[in-house]
């Protein structure tokens, strides 16, 4: 079952060259994304973006997922993400990524080592949590670095 969870999460991840700013800001692209992949998420799944501990907001459903990403992507002109590794954590998958963003007026991309923990229940995504520090993601997944 754990490899199935890894396969599910990695299948839902955008291609490394996909501009996530466009995917989330463009209504038509977002609608197509939901049509193609919405069935892989529980209707009430939760998204928890990185934030100051204790002040994080939990977003619910596909609309919440989009809202969380739109907030995160606000300062970026382009933003893409590449999976470096996906690790089995039982009903959770720890995903280590490299994110690349470029701000308006800049020609250089900023690289960020990102991470997320995706919880799978009954073969569908139940929760996504994103972390600013990989150590926090490992801890949330119950794994050691």
QUIBEL-V792624 format. One record per pair of residues at least 4 apart in sequence whose C-alpha atoms are under 7 Angstrom apart, sorted by the first residue. I is the first residue (numbers start at 1). GAP is how many residues later the second one is. D is the distance in whole Angstrom. If there is no record, write none. Layout:
i = <I	I>
gap = <GAP	GAP>
d = <D	D>
This chain:
i = <1	2	2	2	2	3	4	5	5	5	6	6	6	6	7	8	9	14	16	16	16	17	18	19	19	19	19	20	20	20	21	21	21	21	21	22	23	23	24	24	24	26	27	28	29	30	31	32	33	34	40	40	41	41	41	41	42	42	42	43	44	44	45	45	45	45	45	46	46	46	46	46	46	46	47	47	47	47	47	47	47	48	48	48	48	48	48	48	49	49	49	50	50	50	51	51	52	59	59	59	60	60	61	62	63	64	65	66	67	68	69	70	75	76	76	76	76	77	77	77	78	78	78	79	79	79	80	80	80	81	81	81	81	82	82	82	83	83	83	83	84	84	84	85	85	85	86	86	86	86	87	87	87	88	88	88	89	89	89	89	91	91	91	92	92	92	92	92	93	93	93	94	94	94	94	95	95	95	96	96	96	97	97	97	98	98	98	98	99	99	99	99	100	100	100	100	101	101	101	102	102	102	102	102	114	114	114	115	115	115	115	116	116	116	116	116	117	117	117	117	117	118	118	118	118	119	119	119	119	120	120	120	121	121	131	131	133	134	135	136	137	138	138	138	138	139	139>
gap = <4	4	86	88	89	4	4	4	88	115	4	80	82	87	4	4	4	4	64	65	66	63	62	4	59	60	61	4	59	60	4	52	56	57	58	4	6	7	6	42	46	4	4	4	4	4	4	4	4	4	84	85	4	83	84	85	82	83	84	18	16	17	15	16	80	81	82	12	13	14	15	80	81	82	11	12	13	18	80	81	82	8	9	10	11	80	81	82	19	80	81	80	81	82	4	5	4	5	6	9	4	5	4	4	4	4	4	4	4	4	4	4	28	25	26	27	28	25	26	27	23	24	25	21	22	23	19	20	21	16	17	18	19	15	16	17	12	13	14	15	12	13	14	10	11	12	7	8	9	10	6	7	8	4	5	6	4	5	52	53	28	29	30	25	26	27	28	49	24	25	26	22	23	24	47	20	21	22	18	19	20	16	17	18	13	14	15	16	12	13	14	15	9	10	11	12	8	9	10	4	5	6	7	8	17	18	20	15	16	19	22	12	13	14	15	21	11	12	13	20	24	7	9	10	11	6	7	8	9	4	5	6	4	5	5	6	4	4	4	4	4	4	5	6	7	4	5>
d = <6	6	6	6	7	6	6	6	7	7	6	7	7	6	6	6	7	6	6	6	5	6	6	6	6	5	5	6	5	6	6	6	7	6	6	6	6	6	6	6	6	6	6	6	6	6	6	6	6	5	5	6	7	5	5	6	6	6	6	5	6	5	6	5	7	4	5	6	6	5	6	6	5	6	6	5	6	6	6	5	6	7	6	5	6	6	5	6	6	6	5	5	5	6	7	5	6	4	6	7	5	7	6	6	6	6	6	6	6	6	6	6	6	6	6	5	7	6	5	5	6	5	7	6	4	6	6	5	6	6	6	4	6	5	5	6	7	6	4	7	6	5	7	6	5	7	7	6	4	6	6	5	6	7	5	7	5	7	6	7	6	5	7	6	5	4	6	7	6	5	7	6	5	7	6	5	5	6	6	5	7	6	5	6	7	6	5	6	6	5	6	6	6	5	5	6	5	5	7	6	7	6	5	6	7	6	7	6	6	6	6	7	5	4	6	6	6	5	7	6	6	7	6	5	6	6	6	5	6	5	5	5	6	6	7	6	7	6	6	6	6	6	5	6	6	6	7>
